[in-house]
Amino acid sequence: MGKRKYDDDQITGILKEHQAGVTVADVCLKHGISEPTFYRWQSLQSGNAGVHAKRMRALEEENQKLKKLLAESMLSAATLSEMLAKTTKGRH
């Protein structure tokens, strides 16, 4: 397989041009690609939308768990600090 002429970001930009209202023929002519290539990119991009959404949900769930763990750790540290402050006051 040869070297790719366009990277993923460039492909996304080309597809967004079409979404902005430029015809497929004009986009293909401007970037030197064939219409079948354009439609293949479009189908691959739309197929990845579900994968990205699932990954985003998984990351959001993980983020919530981590926030909860952080809050619990901070509460524990604050409690220990209070207990330490009370015990050091009693020794003086």
C-alpha positions as a Markdown table, in Angstrom:
| # | Residue | x | y | z |
|---|---|---|---|---|
| 1 | Met | 0.0 | 0.0 | 0.0 |
| 2 | Gly | 1.4 | 3.4 | -1.0 |
| 3 | Lys | 1.8 | 6.5 | 1.1 |
| 4 | Arg | -1.5 | 8.4 | 1.8 |
| 5 | Lys | -1.8 | 11.7 | 0.1 |
| 6 | Tyr | -4.2 | 13.1 | 2.8 |
| 7 | Asp | -4.1 | 12.6 | 6.6 |
| 8 | Asp | -7.2 | 12.2 | 8.7 |
| 9 | Asp | -7.4 | 15.9 | 9.5 |
| 10 | Gln | -7.2 | 16.9 | 5.9 |
| 11 | Ile | -9.9 | 14.4 | 5.0 |
| 12 | Thr | -12.2 | 15.8 | 7.7 |
| 13 | Gly | -11.6 | 19.3 | 6.3 |
| 14 | Ile | -12.5 | 18.2 | 2.8 |
| 15 | Leu | -15.7 | 16.5 | 4.0 |
| 16 | Lys | -16.6 | 19.6 | 6.0 |
| 17 | Glu | -16.3 | 21.7 | 2.9 |
| 18 | His | -19.0 | 19.6 | 1.3 |
| 19 | Gln | -21.1 | 19.9 | 4.5 |
| 20 | Ala | -20.8 | 23.7 | 4.2 |
| 21 | Gly | -22.5 | 23.6 | 0.8 |
| 22 | Val | -19.8 | 23.0 | -1.8 |
| 23 | Thr | -20.8 | 20.4 | -4.4 |
| 24 | Val | -19.1 | 17.0 | -4.4 |
| 25 | Ala | -17.8 | 17.6 | -7.9 |
| 26 | Asp | -16.3 | 21.0 | -6.9 |
| 27 | Val | -14.6 | 19.5 | -3.8 |
| 28 | Cys | -13.2 | 16.6 | -5.7 |
| 29 | Leu | -11.9 | 18.9 | -8.5 |
| 30 | Lys | -10.3 | 21.3 | -6.0 |
| 31 | His | -8.5 | 18.6 | -4.1 |
| 32 | Gly | -7.7 | 16.3 | -7.0 |
| 33 | Ile | -9.6 | 13.2 | -5.7 |
| 34 | Ser | -12.3 | 11.1 | -7.4 |
| 35 | Glu | -15.9 | 11.1 | -6.4 |
| 36 | Pro | -15.7 | 7.4 | -5.3 |
| 37 | Thr | -12.8 | 8.3 | -3.0 |
| 38 | Phe | -14.9 | 11.2 | -1.6 |
| 39 | Tyr | -17.9 | 8.9 | -0.9 |
| 40 | Arg | -15.6 | 6.2 | 0.6 |
| 41 | Trp | -14.1 | 8.8 | 3.0 |
| 42 | Gln | -17.6 | 10.0 | 3.8 |
| 43 | Ser | -18.9 | 6.5 | 4.6 |
| 44 | Leu | -15.8 | 5.7 | 6.7 |
| 45 | Gln | -16.2 | 8.9 | 8.6 |
| 46 | Ser | -19.9 | 8.3 | 9.4 |
| 47 | Gly | -19.1 | 4.8 | 10.4 |
| 48 | Asn | -16.6 | 6.1 | 13.0 |
| 49 | Ala | -19.2 | 8.4 | 14.6 |
| 50 | Gly | -20.7 | 5.6 | 16.6 |
| 51 | Val | -17.3 | 4.4 | 17.8 |
| 52 | His | -16.4 | 7.9 | 18.8 |
| 53 | Ala | -19.6 | 8.4 | 20.7 |
| 54 | Lys | -19.1 | 5.1 | 22.6 |
| 55 | Arg | -15.6 | 6.1 | 23.5 |
| 56 | Met | -16.7 | 9.5 | 24.7 |
| 57 | Arg | -19.4 | 7.9 | 27.0 |
| 58 | Ala | -16.7 | 5.5 | 28.4 |
| 59 | Leu | -14.4 | 8.4 | 29.1 |
| 60 | Glu | -17.2 | 10.4 | 30.7 |
| 61 | Glu | -18.0 | 7.5 | 33.0 |
| 62 | Glu | -14.3 | 7.0 | 33.9 |
| 63 | Asn | -14.1 | 10.8 | 34.6 |
| 64 | Gln | -17.0 | 10.6 | 37.0 |
| 65 | Lys | -15.4 | 7.7 | 38.8 |
| 66 | Leu | -12.1 | 9.5 | 39.1 |
| 67 | Lys | -13.9 | 12.6 | 40.4 |
| 68 | Lys | -15.6 | 10.6 | 43.0 |
| 69 | Leu | -12.3 | 8.9 | 44.1 |
| 70 | Leu | -10.7 | 12.4 | 44.3 |
| 71 | Ala | -13.5 | 13.8 | 46.4 |
| 72 | Glu | -13.3 | 10.8 | 48.8 |
| 73 | Ser | -9.5 | 11.2 | 49.1 |
| 74 | Met | -9.8 | 14.9 | 49.7 |
| 75 | Leu | -12.4 | 14.3 | 52.4 |
| 76 | Ser | -10.3 | 11.7 | 54.0 |
| 77 | Ala | -7.2 | 14.0 | 54.0 |
| 78 | Ala | -9.3 | 16.8 | 55.5 |
| 79 | Thr | -10.6 | 14.5 | 58.2 |
| 80 | Leu | -7.1 | 13.3 | 59.1 |
| 81 | Ser | -5.9 | 16.9 | 59.2 |
| 82 | Glu | -8.6 | 17.9 | 61.6 |
| 83 | Met | -7.9 | 14.9 | 63.8 |
| 84 | Leu | -4.1 | 15.7 | 63.8 |
| 85 | Ala | -4.9 | 19.4 | 64.7 |
| 86 | Lys | -7.0 | 18.3 | 67.6 |
| 87 | Thr | -4.4 | 15.9 | 69.0 |
| 88 | Thr | -1.6 | 18.4 | 68.7 |
| 89 | Lys | -3.6 | 21.1 | 70.5 |
| 90 | Gly | -4.2 | 18.7 | 73.4 |
| 91 | Arg | -0.4 | 18.1 | 73.8 |
| 92 | His | 0.5 | 21.8 | 74.3 |
